[in-house]
Amino acid sequence: MFDPEMIALLRAILNEVCEDLPQYETGVRAHVASKILEAATRGESSIENLKRIGKAALATAPTMWR
């Protein structure tokens, strides 16, 4: 599906978006990852847009963290 370079980019974006998220919030991280992955699967490749999508997913994720 994705080449190793794209996978590394998606992982880096996920890590950046979730850098302040506590480790135990794995469900939130999975939610953010799925939204970033959905966008990439639809053809989104802009780093800034993928970050924006990830941040929006983080802001709307159901959690007790906020």
FENZILIN-V38098 format. One line per field, one symbol per residue. psi: psi as a letter, one per 30 degrees, with the letter a starting at -180 (. if undefined). A space follows every 10 residues. Layout:
psi->???
This chain:
psi->dkleeeeeee eeeeeeegeg kkefheeeee eeeeeeeeee effkfkeeee eeeeeeeefg kklfe.
